[in-house]
């Protein structure tokens, strides 16, 4: 419990920044929707090449003139900072003691590595959940405020919001797994940016090139907002891959962290 | 009763040897020195005791329990001062020490403040603003605040001024009189000489000797320094003499054996001065280091 509290305390500032920045980003984009809602917009977008539209996730059944079509586009973008935050915590939490050489302090205390890992993981998940709730609130608020009197399929929206936790889990657990198998995690920030943005690009490329190979590995495709909002359901042909990766990464991190030789100066 | 028992403890980092076949015991109530040059394997051995790293083969038993399998339980009663001190930079000293105390079953608050006062530690400052010496003091307090039965010190005095070193040694001796066993690792031999009962010497990852400090100093070598004229003639190259250094007007050597032999040779010489000393541990250990 003391480690959980301590870790959460260390994340305080980070939680505040992310919980403000991501919702603000979303609300800012959604506030433009009333201008997009006319028929005119769709005709403009029809002029663009299909691949271009696909890259930005706009080839779904929902056109951008529909509020949910527009939300699908915007939500795809706020998934990027969500991914960066989650992978940041993932890469960071088990590697920080070794990087900043505080491992000899923490690990020589009378506590098992299992407990350390669970406490750190729960602290990270608590932080992510706070940010997640802020995103849910701002999404619902944004749609209510800027839907331009359109009807909204709320069940589809709620289903989309439930993907957040799995989306975050994916990046936390993959980050954690990588940090336990490599010798050293040199720069958490660049790794998390790389993972978060790299997988986004891969998902976009997959849609653009209509290649399922890309879709298989990236959670941006597993939890694609355009599909979920259109179908009001998870894309089960892909979502299970994320669940499998989460479980394997968590198990792998646990296995390797318990056996790890902690480097010293 | 043995507090620490090493059983053929071996640690390789890939192909690189950390330590090999470490096999000795530390008895209850002892202050046990662990001596060797930098990189000899002292920290590797110590960090295995704390499950920071895992042995390639062999094991360590502490308080009669395997140090890896019963790690958390065993560490309740261990106080550890790492050689390089790093703490969460942005924390205040007091918060760090309280965090440290929160890991132990007993209430350590009184002892925490008592130790901070002895070590003249300013509790209100941030870790990142502390000098190396002050960080070391934080380390000492966090290592001792739960009154551990086993104190493990890895090069504890670096960065401490002589006055603080003295206080620190007094503190360790006091803990020892109250029943704590101490494992004291260092490459500075004079400080081990001051405080330890027995000493293990480690070189290239292997223990090469275990000795009583008293026996080491009393029963072995005497250091002779003779000053005079025309001394550079090799007269002292007899059995029992080592490290013989001779110039025209000075001869120094270590001697182990019947001192009358030396006096006999010396009586035939024209000497200005003669000095017979206990060699320092440093000089004794040079044999092992070489």
Contacts between the chains, C-beta under 8 A, distances in Angstrom:
chain1	res1	chain2	res2	distance
A	2	B	99	6.7
A	2	B	102	4.2
A	2	B	103	6.8
A	6	B	99	6.0
A	10	B	88	7.7
A	100	B	86	6.4
A	100	B	88	7.8
A	100	B	89	7.7
A	101	B	84	6.7
A	101	B	86	3.8
A	102	B	86	5.4
A	102	B	87	6.1
A	102	B	88	6.1
A	103	B	52	6.8
A	104	B	47	7.5
A	104	B	50	7.9
A	104	B	52	6.4
A	104	B	80	7.5
A	104	B	82	4.1
A	104	B	84	7.8
A	104	B	86	7.5
A	105	B	82	7.4
A	105	B	86	7.3
A	105	B	87	6.0
A	105	B	100	7.5
A	105	B	142	7.5
A	107	B	50	7.1
A	107	B	51	7.3
A	107	B	52	5.4
A	108	B	50	4.5
A	108	B	52	6.7
A	108	B	75	6.4
A	108	B	78	7.3
A	108	B	80	4.5
A	108	B	82	7.5
A	109	B	75	6.5
A	109	B	100	7.3
A	109	B	103	4.1
A	110	B	72	4.8
A	110	B	73	7.1
A	110	B	74	7.8
A	110	B	75	4.0
A	110	B	76	4.2
A	110	B	78	7.9
A	110	B	103	5.8
A	110	B	104	6.7
A	111	B	72	5.6
A	111	B	75	7.8
A	111	B	103	6.0
A	112	B	71	6.7
A	112	B	72	4.8
A	115	B	72	7.9
A	259	B	54	6.8
A	261	B	13	7.5
A	261	B	52	7.7
A	261	B	53	4.2
A	261	B	54	6.2
A	262	B	47	7.5
A	262	B	52	4.5
A	262	B	53	6.3
A	264	B	43	6.6
A	264	B	47	6.6
A	264	B	52	7.4
A	264	B	82	7.7
A	264	B	84	7.1
A	265	B	84	4.6
